[in-house]
Amino acid sequence: MTTTTQAPPAHHPVVSALANRRAEDLQLRIADKITAFAGSMTFLYLHAVVFAAWMLAIEKIPWPTLTLVVSLEAIFLSTFVMIGQNRQSAFQQAKADHDFVEQELELETNTDITREIHSLTTELHRRRLADPS
């Protein structure tokens, strides 16, 4: 007799659903790529080189234009951070909702099992008292 066991899912269902949604939405894929790059050491090194070159070689008085560029970049990057935070919040809520439903189903199953055990125990006691031998 062979028994087949189903392998547990690789990820939480909410994680899988989120990954599928991200893969299908071009805007989310672009936001993910920008956020991943902006949070990398490559981004930091690139900025250090560009800013040093700007201050040393490109402009004699680099501060006004450089300040404007850095401020604009900060506005856009903070928007991507907020997009990421909103998506993370939505993910956490979806996961919490899924977990709640699963826990409620488990509680209901456990309650049914407990009731059935009680019923069987009651029946065993009834039979044991009816047959004293």
N, CA, C and O atoms as CSV, one atom per row, in Angstrom:
chain,resi,resn,atom,element,x,y,z
A,1,MET,N,N,0.841,-1.168,0.000
A,1,MET,CA,C,0.000,0.000,0.000
A,1,MET,C,C,0.892,1.239,0.000
A,1,MET,O,O,1.744,1.392,0.876
A,2,THR,N,N,0.704,2.108,-0.962
A,2,THR,CA,C,1.512,3.324,-1.047
A,2,THR,C,C,0.669,4.503,-0.605
A,2,THR,O,O,-0.495,4.647,-0.981
A,3,THR,N,N,1.275,5.317,0.183
A,3,THR,CA,C,0.605,6.535,0.605
A,3,THR,C,C,1.319,7.719,-0.005
A,3,THR,O,O,2.548,7.799,-0.014
A,4,THR,N,N,0.540,8.612,-0.499
A,4,THR,CA,C,1.130,9.826,-1.059
A,4,THR,C,C,0.916,10.947,-0.067
A,4,THR,O,O,-0.201,11.203,0.385
A,5,THR,N,N,1.992,11.596,0.255
A,5,THR,CA,C,1.895,12.740,1.148
A,5,THR,C,C,2.109,13.993,0.330
A,5,THR,O,O,3.010,14.090,-0.503
A,6,GLN,N,N,1.263,14.920,0.597
A,6,GLN,CA,C,1.362,16.187,-0.127
A,6,GLN,C,C,2.388,17.068,0.568
A,6,GLN,O,O,2.337,17.255,1.784
A,7,ALA,N,N,3.308,17.601,-0.201
A,7,ALA,CA,C,4.334,18.477,0.361
A,7,ALA,C,C,3.685,19.774,0.819
A,7,ALA,O,O,2.765,20.279,0.175
A,8,PRO,N,N,4.165,20.311,1.932
A,8,PRO,CA,C,3.597,21.585,2.388
A,8,PRO,C,C,3.918,22.685,1.379
A,8,PRO,O,O,4.925,22.612,0.675
A,9,PRO,N,N,3.075,23.686,1.312
A,9,PRO,CA,C,3.347,24.765,0.358
A,9,PRO,C,C,4.666,25.462,0.693
A,9,PRO,O,O,5.046,25.577,1.859
A,10,ALA,N,N,5.352,25.921,-0.345
A,10,ALA,CA,C,6.645,26.568,-0.153
A,10,ALA,C,C,6.495,27.905,0.570
A,10,ALA,O,O,7.383,28.326,1.312
A,11,HIS,N,N,5.360,28.565,0.342
A,11,HIS,CA,C,5.126,29.879,0.951
A,11,HIS,C,C,3.709,29.953,1.484
A,11,HIS,O,O,2.835,29.176,1.099
A,12,HIS,N,N,3.509,30.878,2.353
A,12,HIS,CA,C,2.174,31.178,2.858
A,12,HIS,C,C,1.303,31.564,1.661
A,12,HIS,O,O,1.794,32.226,0.747
A,13,PRO,N,N,0.034,31.172,1.638
A,13,PRO,CA,C,-0.830,31.500,0.487
A,13,PRO,C,C,-0.878,32.999,0.170
A,13,PRO,O,O,-0.979,33.381,-0.996
A,14,VAL,N,N,-0.806,33.833,1.185
A,14,VAL,CA,C,-0.836,35.282,0.946
A,14,VAL,C,C,0.446,35.730,0.253
A,14,VAL,O,O,0.414,36.612,-0.605
A,15,VAL,N,N,1.576,35.125,0.624
A,15,VAL,CA,C,2.854,35.457,-0.013
A,15,VAL,C,C,2.807,35.063,-1.490
A,15,VAL,O,O,3.240,35.819,-2.359
A,16,SER,N,N,2.274,33.871,-1.760
A,16,SER,CA,C,2.164,33.418,-3.153
A,16,SER,C,C,1.243,34.327,-3.955
A,16,SER,O,O,1.557,34.684,-5.091
A,17,ALA,N,N,0.109,34.704,-3.371
A,17,ALA,CA,C,-0.836,35.583,-4.072
A,17,ALA,C,C,-0.199,36.943,-4.350
A,17,ALA,O,O,-0.380,37.508,-5.428
A,18,LEU,N,N,0.541,37.461,-3.382
A,18,LEU,CA,C,1.213,38.752,-3.572
A,18,LEU,C,C,2.267,38.660,-4.663
A,18,LEU,O,O,2.374,39.559,-5.498
A,19,ALA,N,N,3.036,37.598,-4.668
A,19,ALA,CA,C,4.064,37.415,-5.703
A,19,ALA,C,C,3.428,37.326,-7.086
A,19,ALA,O,O,3.948,37.892,-8.048
A,20,ASN,N,N,2.310,36.621,-7.186
A,20,ASN,CA,C,1.607,36.530,-8.477
A,20,ASN,C,C,1.081,37.891,-8.914
A,20,ASN,O,O,1.180,38.255,-10.086
A,21,ARG,N,N,0.522,38.641,-7.969
A,21,ARG,CA,C,-0.005,39.970,-8.303
A,21,ARG,C,C,1.118,40.901,-8.752
A,21,ARG,O,O,0.957,41.656,-9.711
A,22,ARG,N,N,2.249,40.847,-8.063
A,22,ARG,CA,C,3.398,41.681,-8.449
A,22,ARG,C,C,3.906,41.312,-9.825
A,22,ARG,O,O,4.266,42.185,-10.614
A,23,ALA,N,N,3.938,40.013,-10.120
A,23,ALA,CA,C,4.436,39.560,-11.416
A,23,ALA,C,C,3.526,40.001,-12.554
A,23,ALA,O,O,3.994,40.211,-13.673
A,24,GLU,N,N,2.239,40.142,-12.284
A,24,GLU,CA,C,1.277,40.515,-13.321
A,24,GLU,C,C,1.183,42.025,-13.552
A,24,GLU,O,O,0.748,42.454,-14.621
A,25,ASP,N,N,1.580,42.828,-12.579
A,25,ASP,CA,C,1.404,44.276,-12.653
A,25,ASP,C,C,2.728,44.957,-13.002
A,25,ASP,O,O,3.678,44.910,-12.220
A,26,LEU,N,N,2.788,45.586,-14.169
A,26,LEU,CA,C,4.007,46.245,-14.632
A,26,LEU,C,C,4.452,47.337,-13.661
A,26,LEU,O,O,5.642,47.457,-13.368
A,27,GLN,N,N,3.511,48.128,-13.162
A,27,GLN,CA,C,3.871,49.210,-12.239
A,27,GLN,C,C,4.512,48.669,-10.965
A,27,GLN,O,O,5.481,49.236,-10.461
A,28,LEU,N,N,3.969,47.572,-10.448
A,28,LEU,CA,C,4.545,46.987,-9.239
A,28,LEU,C,C,5.935,46.404,-9.509
A,28,LEU,O,O,6.825,46.499,-8.664
A,29,ARG,N,N,6.118,45.810,-10.672
A,29,ARG,CA,C,7.443,45.283,-11.018
A,29,ARG,C,C,8.464,46.415,-11.111
A,29,ARG,O,O,9.587,46.284,-10.625
A,30,ILE,N,N,8.073,47.527,-11.737
A,30,ILE,CA,C,8.979,48.679,-11.846
A,30,ILE,C,C,9.293,49.228,-10.454
A,30,ILE,O,O,10.452,49.497,-10.138
A,31,ALA,N,N,8.265,49.392,-9.624
A,31,ALA,CA,C,8.473,49.898,-8.263
A,31,ALA,C,C,9.385,48.963,-7.468
A,31,ALA,O,O,10.250,49.426,-6.724
A,32,ASP,N,N,9.197,47.656,-7.620
A,32,ASP,CA,C,10.056,46.691,-6.925
A,32,ASP,C,C,11.512,46.824,-7.363
A,32,ASP,O,O,12.420,46.787,-6.532
A,33,LYS,N,N,11.733,46.980,-8.667
A,33,LYS,CA,C,13.103,47.094,-9.173
A,33,LYS,C,C,13.761,48.394,-8.679
A,33,LYS,O,O,14.922,48.388,-8.269
A,34,ILE,N,N,13.017,49.498,-8.723
A,34,ILE,CA,C,13.570,50.773,-8.251
A,34,ILE,C,C,13.868,50.707,-6.765
A,34,ILE,O,O,14.929,51.146,-6.319
A,35,THR,N,N,12.936,50.160,-5.998
A,35,THR,CA,C,13.132,50.047,-4.551
A,35,THR,C,C,14.319,49.148,-4.225
A,35,THR,O,O,15.112,49.463,-3.338
A,36,ALA,N,N,14.445,48.023,-4.944
A,36,ALA,CA,C,15.581,47.117,-4.711
A,36,ALA,C,C,16.898,47.813,-5.035
A,36,ALA,O,O,17.871,47.682,-4.292
A,37,PHE,N,N,16.931,48.555,-6.147
A,37,PHE,CA,C,18.163,49.251,-6.510
A,37,PHE,C,C,18.466,50.381,-5.529
A,37,PHE,O,O,19.613,50.550,-5.116
A,38,ALA,N,N,17.442,51.158,-5.149
A,38,ALA,CA,C,17.654,52.293,-4.246
A,38,ALA,C,C,18.103,51.837,-2.857
A,38,ALA,O,O,18.719,52.612,-2.125
A,39,GLY,N,N,17.803,50.596,-2.489
A,39,GLY,CA,C,18.215,50.078,-1.198
A,39,GLY,C,C,19.490,49.264,-1.250
A,39,GLY,O,O,19.774,48.501,-0.327
A,40,SER,N,N,20.265,49.414,-2.319
A,40,SER,CA,C,21.477,48.604,-2.471
A,40,SER,C,C,22.742,49.422,-2.230
A,40,SER,O,O,22.724,50.652,-2.265
A,41,MET,N,N,23.817,48.721,-1.987
A,41,MET,CA,C,25.113,49.384,-1.832
A,41,MET,C,C,25.573,49.979,-3.161
A,41,MET,O,O,26.263,50.998,-3.171
A,42,THR,N,N,25.203,49.365,-4.272
A,42,THR,CA,C,25.552,49.913,-5.589
A,42,THR,C,C,24.994,51.329,-5.730
A,42,THR,O,O,25.673,52.222,-6.238
A,43,PHE,N,N,23.770,51.524,-5.283
A,43,PHE,CA,C,23.135,52.845,-5.322
A,43,PHE,C,C,23.948,53.844,-4.496
A,43,PHE,O,O,24.183,54.973,-4.926
A,44,LEU,N,N,24.367,53.420,-3.319
A,44,LEU,CA,C,25.155,54.290,-2.455
A,44,LEU,C,C,26.493,54.648,-3.103
A,44,LEU,O,O,26.880,55.816,-3.122
A,45,TYR,N,N,27.201,53.643,-3.635
A,45,TYR,CA,C,28.496,53.904,-4.270
A,45,TYR,C,C,28.332,54.809,-5.492
A,45,TYR,O,O,29.113,55.741,-5.682
A,46,LEU,N,N,27.343,54.544,-6.301
A,46,LEU,CA,C,27.085,55.351,-7.490
A,46,LEU,C,C,26.838,56.808,-7.108
A,46,LEU,O,O,27.366,57.716,-7.749
A,47,HIS,N,N,26.048,57.031,-6.079
A,47,HIS,CA,C,25.788,58.399,-5.650
A,47,HIS,C,C,27.041,59.074,-5.112
A,47,HIS,O,O,27.275,60.254,-5.375
A,48,ALA,N,N,27.837,58.340,-4.369
A,48,ALA,CA,C,29.078,58.928,-3.844
A,48,ALA,C,C,29.976,59.370,-4.992
A,48,ALA,O,O,30.554,60.455,-4.939
A,49,VAL,N,N,30.099,58.551,-6.022
A,49,VAL,CA,C,30.946,58.895,-7.174
A,49,VAL,C,C,30.358,60.080,-7.941
A,49,VAL,O,O,31.073,61.024,-8.278
A,50,VAL,N,N,29.061,60.027,-8.214
A,50,VAL,CA,C,28.419,61.105,-8.983
A,50,VAL,C,C,28.493,62.423,-8.218
A,50,VAL,O,O,28.809,63.456,-8.809
A,51,PHE,N,N,28.211,62.409,-6.935
A,51,PHE,CA,C,28.247,63.649,-6.161
A,51,PHE,C,C,29.668,64.196,-6.057
A,51,PHE,O,O,29.877,65.406,-6.144
A,52,ALA,N,N,30.635,63.317,-5.872
A,52,ALA,CA,C,32.032,63.779,-5.811
A,52,ALA,C,C,32.444,64.386,-7.145
A,52,ALA,O,O,33.076,65.442,-7.175
A,53,ALA,N,N,32.092,63.731,-8.250
A,53,ALA,CA,C,32.424,64.262,-9.578
A,53,ALA,C,C,31.727,65.600,-9.794
A,53,ALA,O,O,32.330,66.538,-10.317
A,54,TRP,N,N,30.481,65.691,-9.399
A,54,TRP,CA,C,29.716,66.924,-9.559
A,54,TRP,C,C,30.389,68.060,-8.797
A,54,TRP,O,O,30.564,69.156,-9.329
A,55,MET,N,N,30.767,67.792,-7.543
A,55,MET,CA,C,31.351,68.838,-6.701
A,55,MET,C,C,32.759,69.219,-7.151
A,55,MET,O,O,33.159,70.376,-7.026
A,56,LEU,N,N,33.509,68.252,-7.672
A,56,LEU,CA,C,34.900,68.521,-8.020
A,56,LEU,C,C,35.103,68.949,-9.472
A,56,LEU,O,O,35.997,69.748,-9.754
A,57,ALA,N,N,34.296,68.436,-10.394
A,57,ALA,CA,C,34.614,68.637,-11.805
A,57,ALA,C,C,33.526,69.333,-12.617
A,57,ALA,O,O,33.846,70.057,-13.560
A,58,ILE,N,N,32.271,69.139,-12.287
A,58,ILE,CA,C,31.219,69.620,-13.184
A,58,ILE,C,C,30.906,71.096,-12.983
A,58,ILE,O,O,30.867,71.857,-13.950
A,59,GLU,N,N,30.683,71.510,-11.737
A,59,GLU,CA,C,30.294,72.902,-11.502
A,59,GLU,C,C,31.250,73.571,-10.526
A,59,GLU,O,O,31.762,72.941,-9.600
A,60,LYS,N,N,31.475,74.838,-10.749
A,60,LYS,CA,C,32.333,75.588,-9.834
A,60,LYS,C,C,31.608,75.842,-8.511
A,60,LYS,O,O,32.204,75.776,-7.437
A,61,ILE,N,N,30.318,76.132,-8.613
A,61,ILE,CA,C,29.499,76.315,-7.409
A,61,ILE,C,C,28.384,75.262,-7.483
A,61,ILE,O,O,27.285,75.561,-7.949
A,62,PRO,N,N,28.661,74.031,-7.027
A,62,PRO,CA,C,27.726,72.930,-7.247
A,62,PRO,C,C,26.512,72.915,-6.329
A,62,PRO,O,O,25.540,72.216,-6.615
A,63,TRP,N,N,26.543,73.651,-5.257
A,63,TRP,CA,C,25.538,73.458,-4.207
A,63,TRP,C,C,24.109,73.779,-4.612
A,63,TRP,O,O,23.228,72.975,-4.306
A,64,PRO,N,N,23.811,74.886,-5.272
A,64,PRO,CA,C,22.390,75.141,-5.589
A,64,PRO,C,C,21.777,74.069,-6.498
A,64,PRO,O,O,20.692,73.566,-6.210
A,65,THR,N,N,22.449,73.725,-7.572
A,65,THR,CA,C,21.901,72.731,-8.493
A,65,THR,C,C,21.922,71.342,-7.864
A,65,THR,O,O,20.959,70.587,-7.995
A,66,LEU,N,N,23.003,71.004,-7.188
A,66,LEU,CA,C,23.103,69.704,-6.535
A,66,LEU,C,C,22.024,69.555,-5.465
A,66,LEU,O,O,21.421,68.490,-5.332
A,67,THR,N,N,21.782,70.617,-4.707
A,67,THR,CA,C,20.729,70.581,-3.691
A,67,THR,C,C,19.366,70.341,-4.323
A,67,THR,O,O,18.563,69.570,-3.798
A,68,LEU,N,N,19.105,70.993,-5.441
A,68,LEU,CA,C,17.838,70.786,-6.144
A,68,LEU,C,C,17.699,69.347,-6.614
A,68,LEU,O,O,16.649,68.733,-6.427
A,69,VAL,N,N,18.747,68.802,-7.221
A,69,VAL,CA,C,18.702,67.423,-7.731
A,69,VAL,C,C,18.504,66.430,-6.591
A,69,VAL,O,O,17.680,65.521,-6.690
A,70,VAL,N,N,19.255,66.604,-5.514
A,70,VAL,CA,C,19.146,65.693,-4.376
A,70,VAL,C,C,17.760,65.798,-3.735
A,70,VAL,O,O,17.193,64.785,-3.325
A,71,SER,N,N,17.217,66.998,-3.647
A,71,SER,CA,C,15.875,67.179,-3.077
A,71,SER,C,C,14.818,66.487,-3.929
A,71,SER,O,O,13.936,65.810,-3.400
A,72,LEU,N,N,14.905,66.655,-5.241
A,72,LEU,CA,C,13.949,65.982,-6.130
A,72,LEU,C,C,14.075,64.463,-6.023
A,72,LEU,O,O,13.076,63.744,-5.986
A,73,GLU,N,N,15.309,63.993,-5.974
A,73,GLU,CA,C,15.519,62.548,-5.839
A,73,GLU,C,C,14.936,62.045,-4.522
A,73,GLU,O,O,14.334,60.972,-4.483
A,74,ALA,N,N,15.106,62.801,-3.453
A,74,ALA,CA,C,14.565,62.405,-2.150
A,74,ALA,C,C,13.043,62.331,-2.183
A,74,ALA,O,O,12.447,61.446,-1.569
A,75,ILE,N,N,12.419,63.258,-2.896
A,75,ILE,CA,C,10.960,63.231,-3.023
A,75,ILE,C,C,10.514,61.933,-3.694
A,75,ILE,O,O,9.601,61.263,-3.212
A,76,PHE,N,N,11.154,61.584,-4.794
A,76,PHE,CA,C,10.763,60.363,-5.506
A,76,PHE,C,C,11.078,59.112,-4.697
A,76,PHE,O,O,10.263,58.191,-4.641
A,77,LEU,N,N,12.251,59.069,-4.071
A,77,LEU,CA,C,12.605,57.887,-3.288
A,77,LEU,C,C,11.685,57.716,-2.080
A,77,LEU,O,O,11.322,56.592,-1.734
A,78,SER,N,N,11.309,58.817,-1.440
A,78,SER,CA,C,10.388,58.699,-0.300
A,78,SER,C,C,9.024,58.198,-0.763
A,78,SER,O,O,8.337,57.493,-0.022
A,79,THR,N,N,8.627,58.558,-1.986
A,79,THR,CA,C,7.380,58.031,-2.534
A,79,THR,C,C,7.477,56.523,-2.718
A,79,THR,O,O,6.522,55.807,-2.414
A,80,PHE,N,N,8.604,56.027,-3.205
A,80,PHE,CA,C,8.770,54.583,-3.356
A,80,PHE,C,C,8.782,53.883,-2.003
A,80,PHE,O,O,8.268,52.772,-1.873
A,81,VAL,N,N,9.363,54.526,-1.000
A,81,VAL,CA,C,9.340,53.956,0.348
A,81,VAL,C,C,7.897,53.852,0.838
A,81,VAL,O,O,7.505,52.836,1.411
A,82,MET,N,N,7.116,54.893,0.615
A,82,MET,CA,C,5.709,54.876,1.042
A,82,MET,C,C,4.910,53.820,0.279
A,82,MET,O,O,4.050,53.158,0.858
A,83,ILE,N,N,5.188,53.659,-1.012
A,83,ILE,CA,C,4.522,52.611,-1.793
A,83,ILE,C,C,4.848,51.247,-1.177
A,83,ILE,O,O,3.962,50.410,-1.006
A,84,GLY,N,N,6.106,51.034,-0.852
A,84,GLY,CA,C,6.518,49.779,-0.227
A,84,GLY,C,C,5.851,49.563,1.121
A,84,GLY,O,O,5.446,48.445,1.439
A,85,GLN,N,N,5.733,50.616,1.916
A,85,GLN,CA,C,5.084,50.509,3.218
A,85,GLN,C,C,3.599,50.194,3.065
A,85,GLN,O,O,3.052,49.386,3.815
A,86,ASN,N,N,2.951,50.830,2.095
A,86,ASN,CA,C,1.531,50.551,1.863
A,86,ASN,C,C,1.329,49.106,1.428
A,86,ASN,O,O,0.395,48.443,1.880
A,87,ARG,N,N,2.198,48.620,0.555
A,87,ARG,CA,C,2.081,47.227,0.100
A,87,ARG,C,C,2.368,46.270,1.241
A,87,ARG,O,O,1.712,45.235,1.358
A,88,GLN,N,N,3.339,46.599,2.087
A,88,GLN,CA,C,3.650,45.746,3.226
A,88,GLN,C,C,2.470,45.712,4.196
A,88,GLN,O,O,2.139,44.661,4.744
A,89,SER,N,N,1.846,46.859,4.403
A,89,SER,CA,C,0.669,46.915,5.274
A,89,SER,C,C,-0.473,46.080,4.710
A,89,SER,O,O,-1.132,45.353,5.453
A,90,ALA,N,N,-0.714,46.176,3.408
A,90,ALA,CA,C,-1.769,45.383,2.776
A,90,ALA,C,C,-1.446,43.896,2.873
A,90,ALA,O,O,-2.338,43.078,3.099
A,91,PHE,N,N,-0.176,43.547,2.703
A,91,PHE,CA,C,0.242,42.149,2.829
A,91,PHE,C,C,-0.012,41.642,4.248
A,91,PHE,O,O,-0.568,40.559,4.431
A,92,GLN,N,N,0.393,42.421,5.247
A,92,GLN,CA,C,0.203,42.001,6.636
A,92,GLN,C,C,-1.280,41.815,6.957
A,92,GLN,O,O,-1.655,40.879,7.663
A,93,GLN,N,N,-2.126,42.714,6.432
A,93,GLN,CA,C,-3.561,42.601,6.677
A,93,GLN,C,C,-4.125,41.352,6.003
A,93,GLN,O,O,-4.918,40.628,6.605
A,94,ALA,N,N,-3.725,41.098,4.764
A,94,ALA,CA,C,-4.204,39.906,4.055
A,94,ALA,C,C,-3.741,38.635,4.760
A,94,ALA,O,O,-4.503,37.675,4.871
A,95,LYS,N,N,-2.507,38.624,5.233
A,95,LYS,CA,C,-1.994,37.458,5.955
A,95,LYS,C,C,-2.744,37.271,7.265
A,95,LYS,O,O,-3.095,36.147,7.625
A,96,ALA,N,N,-2.987,38.352,7.971
A,96,ALA,CA,C,-3.726,38.260,9.231
A,96,ALA,C,C,-5.145,37.743,8.991
A,96,ALA,O,O,-5.645,36.918,9.755
A,97,ASP,N,N,-5.786,38.228,7.934
A,97,ASP,CA,C,-7.131,37.749,7.601
A,97,ASP,C,C,-7.110,36.256,7.290
A,97,ASP,O,O,-7.963,35.508,7.768
A,98,HIS,N,N,-6.143,35.825,6.493
A,98,HIS,CA,C,-6.025,34.406,6.146
A,98,HIS,C,C,-5.780,33.567,7.399
A,98,HIS,O,O,-6.419,32.533,7.594
A,99,ASP,N,N,-4.864,34.011,8.237
A,99,ASP,CA,C,-4.551,33.268,9.455
A,99,ASP,C,C,-5.770,33.188,10.376
A,99,ASP,O,O,-6.004,32.157,11.006
A,100,PHE,N,N,-6.541,34.264,10.455
A,100,PHE,CA,C,-7.746,34.266,11.287
A,100,PHE,C,C,-8.728,33.212,10.801
A,100,PHE,O,O,-9.267,32.449,11.603
A,101,VAL,N,N,-8.965,33.163,9.499
A,101,VAL,CA,C,-9.893,32.178,8.934
A,101,VAL,C,C,-9.400,30.763,9.224
A,101,VAL,O,O,-10.184,29.900,9.619
A,102,GLU,N,N,-8.104,30.523,9.027
A,102,GLU,CA,C,-7.542,29.200,9.291
A,102,GLU,C,C,-7.677,28.819,10.766
A,102,GLU,O,O,-8.008,27.677,11.083
A,103,GLN,N,N,-7.426,29.758,11.656
A,103,GLN,CA,C,-7.539,29.479,13.089
A,103,GLN,C,C,-8.987,29.206,13.487
A,103,GLN,O,O,-9.253,28.344,14.324
A,104,GLU,N,N,-9.916,29.938,12.890
A,104,GLU,CA,C,-11.333,29.696,13.184
A,104,GLU,C,C,-11.752,28.312,12.715
A,104,GLU,O,O,-12.492,27.621,13.416
A,105,LEU,N,N,-11.292,27.897,11.542
A,105,LEU,CA,C,-11.603,26.550,11.054
A,105,LEU,C,C,-10.996,25.484,11.965
A,105,LEU,O,O,-11.631,24.470,12.254
A,106,GLU,N,N,-9.776,25.720,12.409
A,106,GLU,CA,C,-9.128,24.770,13.302
A,106,GLU,C,C,-9.866,24.690,14.638
A,106,GLU,O,O,-10.044,23.603,15.187
A,107,LEU,N,N,-10.290,25.824,15.154
A,107,LEU,CA,C,-11.058,25.847,16.403
A,107,LEU,C,C,-12.371,25.080,16.244
A,107,LEU,O,O,-12.758,24.312,17.124
A,108,GLU,N,N,-13.044,25.291,15.130
A,108,GLU,CA,C,-14.300,24.581,14.872
A,108,GLU,C,C,-14.068,23.071,14.786
A,108,GLU,O,O,-14.842,22.288,15.337
A,109,THR,N,N,-13.008,22.668,14.099
A,109,THR,CA,C,-12.675,21.248,14.003
A,109,THR,C,C,-12.364,20.665,15.373
A,109,THR,O,O,-12.855,19.591,15.719
A,110,ASN,N,N,-11.559,21.363,16.146
A,110,ASN,CA,C,-11.217,20.894,17.488
A,110,ASN,C,C,-12.447,20.804,18.385
A,110,ASN,O,O,-12.564,19.880,19.189
A,111,THR,N,N,-13.352,21.748,18.252
A,111,THR,CA,C,-14.594,21.717,19.028
A,111,THR,C,C,-15.429,20.505,18.642
A,111,THR,O,O,-15.960,19.814,19.512
A,112,ASP,N,N,-15.549,20.244,17.358
A,112,ASP,CA,C,-16.294,19.069,16.896
A,112,ASP,C,C,-15.663,17.782,17.419
A,112,ASP,O,O,-16.372,16.883,17.870
A,113,ILE,N,N,-14.343,17.688,17.361
A,113,ILE,CA,C,-13.648,16.495,17.861
A,113,ILE,C,C,-13.884,16.331,19.361
A,113,ILE,O,O,-14.151,15.227,19.836
A,114,THR,N,N,-13.784,17.434,20.102
A,114,THR,CA,C,-14.006,17.386,21.548
A,114,THR,C,C,-15.426,16.935,21.861
A,114,THR,O,O,-15.628,16.125,22.765
A,115,ARG,N,N,-16.395,17.436,21.143
A,115,ARG,CA,C,-17.798,17.012,21.345
A,115,ARG,C,C,-17.968,15.524,21.043
A,115,ARG,O,O,-18.662,14.810,21.767
A,116,GLU,N,N,-17.330,15.067,19.969
A,116,GLU,CA,C,-17.432,13.651,19.608
A,116,GLU,C,C,-16.771,12.771,20.666
A,116,GLU,O,O,-17.304,11.715,21.005
A,117,ILE,N,N,-15.625,13.186,21.188
A,117,ILE,CA,C,-14.960,12.434,22.264
A,117,ILE,C,C,-15.861,12.388,23.496
A,117,ILE,O,O,-15.998,11.347,24.137
A,118,HIS,N,N,-16.470,13.521,23.818
A,118,HIS,CA,C,-17.386,13.561,24.960
A,118,HIS,C,C,-18.553,12.602,24.749
A,118,HIS,O,O,-18.932,11.869,25.662
A,119,SER,N,N,-19.116,12.609,23.554
A,119,SER,CA,C,-20.226,11.723,23.234
A,119,SER,C,C,-19.813,10.256,23.360
A,119,SER,O,O,-20.540,9.455,23.948
A,120,LEU,N,N,-18.664,9.905,22.818
A,120,LEU,CA,C,-18.174,8.530,22.905
A,120,LEU,C,C,-17.888,8.128,24.347
A,120,LEU,O,O,-18.202,7.012,24.761
A,121,THR,N,N,-17.295,9.035,25.104
A,121,THR,CA,C,-17.008,8.748,26.512
A,121,THR,C,C,-18.301,8.535,27.289
A,121,THR,O,O,-18.399,7.616,28.102
A,122,THR,N,N,-19.280,9.377,27.039
A,122,THR,CA,C,-20.583,9.230,27.693
A,122,THR,C,C,-21.210,7.888,27.348
A,122,THR,O,O,-21.759,7.215,28.221
A,123,GLU,N,N,-21.134,7.497,26.092
A,123,GLU,CA,C,-21.698,6.214,25.661
A,123,GLU,C,C,-20.948,5.052,26.308
A,123,GLU,O,O,-21.570,4.081,26.738
A,124,LEU,N,N,-19.631,5.138,26.381
A,124,LEU,CA,C,-18.860,4.087,27.044
A,124,LEU,C,C,-19.230,3.962,28.515
A,124,LEU,O,O,-19.376,2.851,29.023
A,125,HIS,N,N,-19.380,5.074,29.193
A,125,HIS,CA,C,-19.775,5.058,30.604
A,125,HIS,C,C,-21.177,4.462,30.754
A,125,HIS,O,O,-21.421,3.670,31.665
A,126,ARG,N,N,-22.085,4.837,29.873
A,126,ARG,CA,C,-23.445,4.318,29.923
A,126,ARG,C,C,-23.425,2.804,29.745
A,126,ARG,O,O,-24.101,2.085,30.481
A,127,ARG,N,N,-22.656,2.316,28.777
A,127,ARG,CA,C,-22.585,0.868,28.536
A,127,ARG,C,C,-21.888,0.159,29.702
A,127,ARG,O,O,-22.280,-0.944,30.084
A,128,ARG,N,N,-20.896,0.769,30.241
A,128,ARG,CA,C,-20.154,0.150,31.353
A,128,ARG,C,C,-21.069,0.039,32.581
A,128,ARG,O,O,-21.027,-0.968,33.288
A,129,LEU,N,N,-21.882,1.046,32.836
A,129,LEU,CA,C,-22.801,0.996,33.973
A,129,LEU,C,C,-23.944,0.018,33.716
A,129,LEU,O,O,-24.457,-0.588,34.657
A,130,ALA,N,N,-24.348,-0.144,32.458
A,130,ALA,CA,C,-25.443,-1.069,32.120
A,130,ALA,C,C,-24.983,-2.511,32.194
A,130,ALA,O,O,-25.794,-3.403,32.446
A,131,ASP,N,N,-23.706,-2.758,31.982
A,131,ASP,CA,C,-23.174,-4.133,31.983
A,131,ASP,C,C,-22.090,-4.225,33.072
A,131,ASP,O,O,-20.911,-4.025,32.779
A,132,PRO,N,N,-22.475,-4.522,34.314
A,132,PRO,CA,C,-21.501,-4.504,35.416
A,132,PRO,C,C,-20.497,-5.645,35.393
A,132,PRO,O,O,-19.599,-5.660,36.235
A,133,SER,N,N,-20.597,-6.588,34.490
A,133,SER,CA,C,-19.679,-7.734,34.498
A,133,SER,C,C,-18.377,-7.336,33.992
A,133,SER,O,O,-17.464,-8.159,33.919
